[in-house]
Amino acid sequence: MMTKVSELLARDAILLQIESRDKIDVIRELSRPLIENGTVTDEETFFEAILRRENLESTGIGLGVAIPHARTPAVARTALAFGRSEAGVDFNSLDGKPAFLVFLIAAPEDRKTEYIMTLARVSRLMRRDEARIALNRAQTPNEVIAVVQQYE
């Protein structure tokens, strides 16, 4: 049984007001809770893996969404962080528009299937207009989790 997106998203890793305007700073900001809660065990190795992935191709999937992700030994367990930006962040998205909703996926090196499935599930969730609208309206981390549960 695959783990649900909502089960991988910790309340303390939901940032409803991302302060950063730069993609790299946003990734750092979203990584912080995963470092603090022990998901990410080696900050620099994790960050290098995320940036390497970003440099391969943009994780800005369009529709105001970005899904930066990495699979690395610097991660203890698969987890997600979610951030929302009022101003929008340039993720070199396919449609040229800024990202307002950002899901960061961190996975251990040896969890390839779970990693790919999680990425696919988040992508599918974010293709739903209603889910994006509801995430933009959510007022609390609990509401974000409820939205994800409703639409996943």
C-alpha positions, 0 to 999 in steps of 0.5 A, a space after each residue: 500500500 503506497 503512502 498517501 501524499 497527506 501522510 508524507 506532509 508534516 504540519 511543521 513543514 507547511 509554510 503558508 507565507 514563503 518569504 524568499 523570492 529566489 528559487 534557491 532561497 525558497 528551496 532552502 526555506 522549505 528544506 529547513 523544517 525537514 532538517 529540523 524534524 530529522 527527515 534531512 540528515 545532511 543539509 549540504 548533501 541534500 541541497 546539492 542533490 536538489 540543485 543538481 536535479 533543478 539544473 537538469 530540468 526545471 521542476 516548475 511544472 506550470 499552472 503556478 506550481 513547482 515540485 523540486 525533488 531529490 533522492 539522496 542518502 542525506 534523507 532518512 525517510 520520504 517526506 514533503 514540505 509545502 510552501 505558498 508564495 503570494 508574490 510568486 517565484 521564478 522556477 523557469 516553469 514550462 509555461 513561463 509563469 511564476 510558481 505560487 505553490 511549491 511542494 518539496 519532495 525529499 526521499 532516501 536513495 533506496 526508495 526509488 519507487 516510493 519517490 517516483 510514485 510520490 512525485 506522480 501523485 503530487 503532480 496529479 493532485 496539482 493538475 486539478 484546478 479545484 485543489 490548487 484553488 483550495 490550497 491558495 485559500 487555505 488559512 492553516 496547515 491543518 486546512 492544507 492537509 485537509 485539502 490534500 486529503 480531499 483531492 488525492 
